[in-house]
Amino acid sequence: MSKQKLIMESWRKFLKEAEEVKQIDTSDLMLFFEDTSDGDGAGFGVIIYSIGDKDRALTYYADETTLIGGIDVLQTDEPCIPNTMQIGSSYRNPDFRGQRIGDLLYDIAFYVANSMGYGLTSDRMSGTSTAASRLWNKFASDQDYEAKTTNMGNNEFDYDNSTPDDPLDDCEKDEDEGKNATDQSFIKKNADEIEPLFNDMQGRHIDWMTSLEGVGSDKPRRFERFIKSEAYDLFQDVYYG
């Protein structure tokens, strides 16, 4: 192949990949937020979904609801550079691959965690997927993200008491040694930029709950149970097939 043809093939490949990676249209998305904080620490969950025919969904919401993705966040057991939350799980509908759902979910997670006074780190319990690992590597090199630091100046987790004078950097590793995607706790400097979109999506969810209440006082509660069940099934499908 000539040099010119090779250049043209590379350019076509670049354009094709650029077309495949596009932000999802968020104008109709809804966001269910749940504060899961308890005696063990702070936490929250987010589920993003959409409704097709809303009139029909008032009666048959299971047929008209599409789960887009979700993320669950909880406080770390050890200090891990206070205050820090870990990503418990994140998942997205395979039908929306290439539409930057993961980026959207992580932006929301950083926004909520930061508003609660927490940084974010990767899963401390069972490792992190390859795709999520790439995101954490991006955070570490992106100037929009900043690693939290203890009062003694340490910004990396201590797994083996290598800094005995600083208990605030002590942190747990996952059960499969070495699979944590990051050894730091991050804040996003411009996390508040997602707030208007967060409010819009949550507002549409609240409006939908009001519509459901109009056809049955128990409908909103049943619907939220439904989408949490659907989110659990989606997570199981994504990770365990």
GUVEX-316634 format. One line per 5 residues: number of its first residue (from 1); their letters; for each residue x, y, z of C-alpha. Coordinates in Angstrom, 3 decimals. Layout:
# residues N
NUM = A = X,Y,Z ~ ...
This chain:
# residues 241
1 = MSKQK = 0.000,0.000,0.000 ~ 1.336,3.439,-0.938 ~ 2.047,6.038,1.718 ~ -0.832,8.217,0.473 ~ -3.328,5.331,0.619
6 = LIMES = -2.118,4.442,4.115 ~ -2.706,8.012,5.251 ~ -6.211,8.009,3.748 ~ -7.074,4.686,5.410 ~ -5.868,6.002,8.764
11 = WRKFL = -7.922,9.178,8.314 ~ -11.088,7.206,7.465 ~ -10.529,5.016,10.522 ~ -10.130,8.129,12.694 ~ -13.371,9.648,11.370
16 = KEAEE = -15.270,6.397,11.908 ~ -14.078,6.145,15.523 ~ -14.927,9.810,16.125 ~ -18.474,9.201,14.864 ~ -18.883,6.199,17.162
21 = VKQID = -17.989,8.154,20.313 ~ -20.747,10.674,20.928 ~ -22.516,12.006,23.984 ~ -25.986,10.584,24.557 ~ -28.901,12.968,24.102
26 = TSDLM = -29.834,13.801,27.698 ~ -32.966,15.835,26.936 ~ -35.359,13.012,27.896 ~ -33.276,11.182,30.487 ~ -34.525,10.792,34.049
31 = LFFED = -32.426,10.354,37.175 ~ -33.403,8.482,40.292 ~ -31.218,9.421,43.269 ~ -31.165,7.518,46.537 ~ -29.253,8.485,49.675
36 = TSDGD = -28.024,5.172,51.106 ~ -26.125,6.624,54.070 ~ -26.454,4.567,57.247 ~ -24.598,3.785,60.454 ~ -21.688,2.360,58.467
41 = GAGFG = -21.080,5.575,56.554 ~ -22.219,7.812,53.733 ~ -23.435,6.494,50.414 ~ -25.712,7.102,47.461 ~ -27.006,5.476,44.303
46 = VIIYS = -27.967,6.900,40.907 ~ -30.035,5.237,38.185 ~ -30.512,6.873,34.775 ~ -33.452,5.768,32.645 ~ -35.891,6.942,30.003
51 = IGDKD = -39.605,6.504,29.393 ~ -41.007,5.912,25.899 ~ -44.734,6.504,25.515 ~ -45.566,8.228,28.805 ~ -49.326,7.871,28.422
56 = RALTY = -49.008,4.130,27.955 ~ -46.366,3.940,30.683 ~ -48.854,5.185,33.258 ~ -50.371,1.714,33.020 ~ -47.597,-0.412,31.487
61 = YADET = -44.394,1.241,32.691 ~ -42.393,-2.008,32.474 ~ -42.844,-1.991,28.678 ~ -41.894,1.665,28.242 ~ -38.913,1.989,30.619
66 = TLIGG = -35.323,1.739,29.373 ~ -32.504,1.503,31.902 ~ -29.488,3.481,30.669 ~ -27.041,2.893,33.519 ~ -26.291,3.432,37.155
71 = IDVLQ = -23.624,3.938,39.780 ~ -23.430,3.128,43.495 ~ -21.035,4.879,45.860 ~ -20.209,4.175,49.498 ~ -17.777,5.375,52.132
76 = TDEPC = -14.485,3.520,52.526 ~ -14.052,1.395,55.665 ~ -10.640,2.858,56.485 ~ -9.733,6.566,56.248 ~ -8.171,6.327,52.762
81 = IPNTM = -7.328,10.049,53.078 ~ -10.471,11.595,54.599 ~ -13.043,11.991,53.470 ~ -13.294,9.384,50.734 ~ -16.009,7.348,49.052
86 = QIGSS = -15.436,4.384,46.758 ~ -17.265,3.322,43.613 ~ -19.205,0.241,44.651 ~ -20.514,-0.484,41.146 ~ -21.056,1.241,37.829
91 = YRNPD = -22.811,-0.240,34.818 ~ -24.455,0.796,31.576 ~ -26.840,-0.713,29.078 ~ -24.796,-2.309,26.235 ~ -27.252,-0.802,23.745
96 = FRGQR = -25.744,2.598,24.582 ~ -22.115,1.623,24.079 ~ -20.021,4.465,22.667 ~ -22.288,7.218,24.005 ~ -20.116,8.142,27.004
101 = IGDLL = -22.546,6.879,29.627 ~ -19.613,6.007,31.886 ~ -18.310,9.575,31.710 ~ -21.765,10.922,32.586 ~ -22.150,8.576,35.556
106 = YDIAF = -18.718,9.415,36.934 ~ -19.326,13.158,36.500 ~ -22.500,12.775,38.546 ~ -20.697,10.690,41.170 ~ -17.962,13.302,41.554
111 = YVANS = -20.548,16.073,41.802 ~ -22.578,14.366,44.528 ~ -19.546,13.129,46.474 ~ -17.850,16.529,46.311 ~ -21.053,18.256,47.481
116 = MGYGL = -21.051,15.919,50.490 ~ -17.411,16.735,51.268 ~ -15.892,13.518,49.891 ~ -13.327,12.559,47.302 ~ -13.729,9.470,45.139
121 = TSDRM = -11.602,6.382,44.701 ~ -12.020,3.080,42.887 ~ -13.637,-0.029,44.328 ~ -11.724,-1.206,47.402 ~ -13.501,-4.540,47.633
126 = SGTST = -13.417,-6.433,44.361 ~ -11.244,-4.627,41.880 ~ -12.146,-2.487,38.873 ~ -12.937,-3.284,35.236 ~ -10.479,-2.471,32.462
131 = AASRL = -12.732,0.302,31.109 ~ -13.052,1.901,34.547 ~ -9.295,1.594,35.058 ~ -8.769,3.726,31.964 ~ -11.004,6.411,33.497
136 = WNKFA = -9.000,6.450,36.741 ~ -5.760,6.718,34.770 ~ -7.265,9.724,32.996 ~ -8.193,11.354,36.300 ~ -4.612,11.004,37.543
141 = SDQDY = -3.218,12.914,34.541 ~ -6.035,15.445,34.031 ~ -5.558,18.879,35.613 ~ -9.327,19.064,36.265 ~ -8.867,16.408,38.954
146 = EAKTT = -6.877,16.760,42.143 ~ -5.628,14.061,44.514 ~ -6.579,14.644,48.145 ~ -3.743,14.915,50.668 ~ -3.518,14.195,54.393
151 = NMGNN = -2.367,16.888,56.826 ~ 1.065,15.242,56.721 ~ 1.256,15.641,52.932 ~ 0.607,12.052,51.844 ~ -1.580,11.616,48.754
156 = EFDYD = -1.305,7.846,48.233 ~ -2.963,5.091,50.230 ~ -0.922,3.128,52.755 ~ -1.763,-0.581,52.590 ~ 1.055,-1.980,54.702
161 = NSTPD = 1.720,0.626,57.417 ~ 4.618,2.108,55.465 ~ 3.721,5.533,56.925 ~ 3.029,4.608,60.586 ~ 2.980,8.238,61.699
166 = DPLDD = 0.050,9.020,59.383 ~ -2.986,6.809,60.085 ~ -5.186,8.926,57.794 ~ -3.705,7.428,54.620 ~ -4.399,3.853,55.749
171 = CEKDE = -6.628,2.038,53.279 ~ -7.829,-1.434,52.386 ~ -6.984,-3.246,49.165 ~ -9.393,-5.411,47.246 ~ -9.532,-9.137,47.908
176 = DEGKN = -7.714,-9.847,44.622 ~ -4.395,-8.215,45.471 ~ -3.313,-5.435,43.141 ~ -6.489,-4.880,41.119 ~ -7.436,-1.467,42.497
181 = ATDQS = -7.449,1.021,39.658 ~ -6.007,3.844,41.754 ~ -4.201,4.396,45.040 ~ -5.522,7.929,45.485 ~ -8.676,9.844,46.381
186 = FIKKN = -9.721,12.464,43.831 ~ -11.908,15.526,43.725 ~ -13.054,17.127,40.483 ~ -12.379,20.834,40.483 ~ -15.263,21.732,38.161
191 = ADEIE = -17.681,19.099,39.480 ~ -20.458,21.692,39.850 ~ -20.695,22.056,36.057 ~ -22.870,18.934,35.952 ~ -25.356,20.402,38.479
196 = PLFND = -27.823,21.900,35.939 ~ -28.016,18.611,34.026 ~ -28.329,16.654,37.276 ~ -31.206,18.907,38.388 ~ -32.941,18.642,34.999
201 = MQGRH = -32.802,14.837,34.949 ~ -33.851,14.531,38.584 ~ -36.633,17.034,37.970 ~ -38.013,14.883,35.144 ~ -37.982,11.879,37.482
206 = IDWMT = -39.899,13.859,40.125 ~ -42.418,14.982,37.486 ~ -42.844,11.363,36.411 ~ -43.459,10.314,40.015 ~ -46.158,12.996,40.238
211 = SLEGV = -47.791,11.663,37.063 ~ -47.786,8.127,38.469 ~ -49.254,9.309,41.744 ~ -52.143,10.748,39.784 ~ -53.210,7.242,38.708
216 = GSDKP = -52.467,5.491,42.015 ~ -50.982,6.603,45.324 ~ -48.759,3.503,45.529 ~ -47.544,3.732,41.910 ~ -44.436,5.901,42.570
221 = RRFER = -43.202,3.530,45.282 ~ -43.833,0.500,43.065 ~ -42.083,2.145,40.121 ~ -38.967,2.955,42.153 ~ -38.857,-0.647,43.369
226 = FIKSE = -39.155,-1.690,39.726 ~ -36.264,0.418,38.420 ~ -34.022,-0.667,41.305 ~ -34.785,-4.276,40.430 ~ -34.125,-3.579,36.752
231 = AYDLF = -30.850,-1.863,37.640 ~ -29.768,-4.874,39.693 ~ -30.574,-7.199,36.783 ~ -28.659,-4.957,34.366 ~ -25.627,-4.975,36.672
236 = QDVYY = -25.761,-8.783,36.874 ~ -26.046,-9.063,33.087 ~ -23.157,-6.683,32.454 ~ -20.741,-8.241,34.931 ~ -21.787,-11.888,35.060
241 = G = -23.470,-12.393,31.715
